Amino acid sequence: MLEVTPIPVLSDNYTWLLRAPQGDTAVVVDPGEAAPVAKALEAMGVKLAAIMITHHHTDHIAGIEGLIGNGLPVYGPADSPIPFISDPVKPGETLTPPGLGPTFDVLGVPGHTLDHLAFFGDGLLFAGDALFAGGCGRMFEGTPAQMQGYLSELRKLPGETRLYCGHEYTLANLTFALAVEPDNVALQARHAQIEQQHARGAITLPSTLAEECATNPFLRWDVEAVIQSAEAQAGHALSDPVDVFAALRAWKDRF
């Protein structure tokens, strides 16, 4: 399995560094800054072979220009305003970054942005801001139907899939999740664990899809307790999963 190393950038972002076991090259996902990535590459004694980008927000792409060299492939969403994309990819395609080995499926996850992609391969999901540990991204460009639609596909992935997302938001997300589903025993235990990690300054990622399906309200729109909480916020009955999701997302936006 690929080795994945977190590189903290900006205030609460993560760039992810991928390499084959004992490999001398690496691929990075969403470099929000160049300097921390260059420092990590040097410390590990590896050479950058490619960059993968999930979406066009500045905190995920600002480091590209400082890292690219001659012929360095930059994979990212087609039909996107991102500069420096050399190898545009679309949902349904696959890519095999140089020096890694595994092939990644390109998944369309519009909602946070319309160009948002996720990359799934080798049991790993790089989701950018589409799915967080305990939450999901704000809906800046898409619709509730688009977001609930891609989340319904992501939750079909194997439960052991490891989720690598773009921000350290886990504690805040799980605090909201407890407001939605206070009697969820698995969520209570996870929140307590994350509180301890957060107090130590430890990274709270990755999580697994099984953990997310058990504790993340944005993957639990068909659980009765979640529906009831969403209905209480909306002030009326909600029979459609999209409407439940929309009520949860609106609630989180003002939480």
C-alpha positions in Angstrom: 0.0 0.0 0.0 1.2 3.5 -0.7 2.8 5.5 2.1 0.8 8.8 2.8 2.4 11.7 4.7 0.5 14.8 5.8 2.1 18.2 5.1 0.3 20.9 7.1 0.0 24.1 5.1 -1.6 27.5 5.7 -3.8 27.6 8.8 -5.6 24.3 8.7 -5.0 22.7 5.3 -3.3 19.4 4.5 -1.3 18.6 1.4 -0.9 14.9 1.0 2.4 13.3 -0.1 2.2 9.8 -1.7 5.0 7.5 -2.4 5.5 3.8 -3.0 7.2 2.0 -0.1 10.9 3.0 -0.1 10.3 4.9 -3.3 12.5 7.8 -4.4 9.8 9.8 -6.0 6.5 11.2 -4.7 3.2 12.7 -5.8 1.5 15.5 -3.8 -2.3 16.2 -3.7 -3.5 19.8 -3.4 -0.3 21.8 -2.6 -1.7 25.0 -0.9 1.8 26.3 -0.4 5.1 25.4 -2.1 7.7 25.9 0.7 6.4 23.3 3.2 6.1 20.8 0.4 9.6 21.4 -0.9 10.9 21.1 2.7 9.1 17.8 3.2 10.4 16.4 -0.1 14.0 17.4 0.9 13.7 15.9 4.3 12.4 12.6 2.9 15.0 12.6 0.1 12.5 12.1 -2.6 11.8 13.9 -5.9 8.5 15.3 -6.9 7.0 13.3 -9.9 3.5 14.7 -10.2 0.8 16.8 -8.6 -2.9 16.0 -8.3 -5.5 18.7 -7.8 -9.1 18.3 -6.5 -10.6 21.7 -7.2 -9.8 25.3 -8.0 -9.8 27.0 -4.6 -6.6 29.0 -3.9 -5.8 27.1 -0.7 -5.5 23.9 -2.7 -3.5 25.2 -5.7 -1.3 28.1 -4.6 1.8 26.0 -4.4 1.7 24.6 -7.9 3.7 27.3 -9.6 6.5 27.0 -7.0 6.8 23.3 -7.4 6.4 22.5 -11.1 9.4 21.8 -13.3 9.9 20.9 -16.9 7.6 18.1 -17.8 6.1 17.6 -14.4 2.6 16.4 -14.9 -0.2 18.3 -13.0 -3.5 16.3 -13.0 -6.6 18.3 -12.3 -10.2 18.8 -13.4 -10.8 19.6 -17.0 -12.8 22.8 -17.9 -11.5 24.4 -14.7 -9.9 27.8 -14.2 -6.8 26.2 -12.5 -3.6 27.4 -14.1 -0.7 24.9 -14.8 -2.9 21.9 -15.3 -1.0 19.8 -17.9 -3.1 16.6 -17.7 -6.8 17.4 -17.4 -9.0 14.6 -16.2 -12.8 14.0 -16.0 -15.1 11.9 -13.9 -15.1 8.3 -15.0 -11.5 8.4 -16.2 -8.4 6.8 -14.5 -4.9 8.1 -14.0 -1.7 6.4 -13.0 0.7 9.0 -11.5 4.4 8.2 -12.3 6.4 6.4 -9.7 3.5 5.2 -7.6 2.1 2.1 -9.3 -1.6 2.1 -8.4 -4.2 3.5 -10.7 -6.7 6.0 -9.4 -10.4 6.4 -10.4 -11.4 10.0 -11.0 -14.7 10.7 -9.3 -17.0 13.7 -9.9 -18.0 15.3 -6.6 -19.6 18.7 -7.5 -21.1 20.9 -4.9 -18.4 22.6 -3.0 -17.2 23.6 -6.5 -18.6 22.4 -9.8 -15.1 21.2 -10.9 -14.4 19.2 -7.8 -12.9 15.8 -8.2 -11.9 13.0 -5.8 -9.3 10.4 -6.4 -9.8 6.8 -5.3 -7.2 4.0 -5.5 -5.2 1.5 -3.5 -7.9 1.7 -0.7 -7.4 5.5 -0.4 -9.8 8.4 -1.1 -8.4 11.9 -1.6 -11.6 14.0 -1.3 -10.3 17.5 -1.0 -13.2 19.5 0.5 -16.0 17.2 -0.9 -16.1 15.0 2.2 -14.5 15.7 5.5 -14.0 13.6 8.6 -17.3 14.1 10.3 -18.7 16.5 7.7 -18.7 17.8 4.1 -17.7 21.0 2.4 -19.8 24.1 2.1 -22.0 24.3 -0.9 -20.4 27.2 -2.8 -21.3 26.4 -6.4 -23.4 23.2 -6.6 -26.9 22.1 -5.4 -28.1 19.9 -2.6 -29.0 17.3 -5.2 -25.5 17.3 -6.6 -23.9 17.0 -3.2 -26.2 14.3 -1.8 -25.9 12.5 -5.1 -22.1 12.2 -5.0 -22.1 11.4 -1.2 -24.5 8.5 -1.9 -21.9 7.2 -4.3 -19.0 7.7 -1.9 -20.7 5.8 0.9 -20.8 2.8 -1.4 -17.0 2.5 -1.3 -15.5 -0.2 0.9 -15.8 0.5 4.6 -12.0 0.1 5.0 -11.3 2.9 2.5 -9.1 5.5 4.2 -10.3 9.1 3.8 -7.8 11.9 3.3 -9.5 15.3 3.2 -8.2 18.9 2.8 -8.7 20.4 6.3 -8.3 19.7 10.0 -12.0 20.3 10.8 -12.8 17.0 12.5 -13.5 18.2 16.0 -15.8 21.0 14.9 -17.6 18.7 12.5 -18.2 16.1 15.2 -19.4 18.7 17.6 -22.1 19.6 15.1 -22.8 15.9 14.5 -23.6 15.5 18.2 -26.1 18.3 17.9 -27.8 16.3 15.1 -27.6 12.9 16.7 -26.8 13.2 20.5 -27.7 9.6 21.3 -25.3 8.0 18.7 -23.0 6.0 20.9 -20.4 5.5 18.2 -20.4 9.2 17.6 -20.0 10.0 21.3 -16.9 7.7 21.5 -15.4 9.2 18.4 -15.9 12.7 19.6 -14.2 11.9 22.9 -11.3 10.4 21.0 -10.9 13.3 18.7 -11.0 15.8 21.6 -8.0 14.0 23.1 -6.1 14.0 19.8 -7.0 17.7 19.3 -5.7 18.6 22.8 -2.4 17.0 21.9 -2.2 18.8 18.6 -2.3 15.5 16.8 -3.6 15.1 13.3 -7.1 13.4 13.2 -6.8 11.9 9.8 -7.3 9.6 8.0 -10.6 8.2 9.0 -12.3 5.3 7.3 -15.5 5.2 5.3 -17.0 2.9 7.9 -16.4 5.5 10.6 -17.9 8.2 8.4 -21.0 6.1 7.7 -21.5 5.5 11.4 -20.9 9.0 12.6 -21.0 11.6 9.8 -24.6 13.1 9.6 -24.0 14.1 5.9 -23.8 10.3 5.1 -26.8 9.5 7.4 -29.7 11.3 5.8 -31.8 8.0 5.9 -31.3 7.4 9.7 -34.5 8.2 11.6 -32.8 10.2 14.3 -31.0 12.4 11.7 -34.3 12.9 9.8 -36.1 14.0 12.9 -33.3 16.5 13.8 -33.4 17.9 10.2 -37.2 18.2 10.3 -37.0 20.1 13.6 -34.6 22.6 12.0 -36.7 22.8 8.8 -40.0 23.2 10.7 -41.8 20.6 8.5 -41.7 17.0 7.4 -38.9 15.9 5.1 -39.5 12.8 2.9 -36.8 13.2 0.3 -33.1 12.4 1.1 -32.0 15.5 -0.8 -34.3 17.7 1.4 -32.9 16.1 4.6 -29.4 16.7 3.3 -30.2 20.3 2.4 -31.7 21.0 5.9 -28.5 19.5 7.5 -26.2 21.6 5.3 -28.1 24.8 6.0 -28.1 24.1 9.7 -24.3 23.5 9.6 -23.8 26.7 7.8 -25.2 28.7 10.7 -24.0 26.4 13.5 
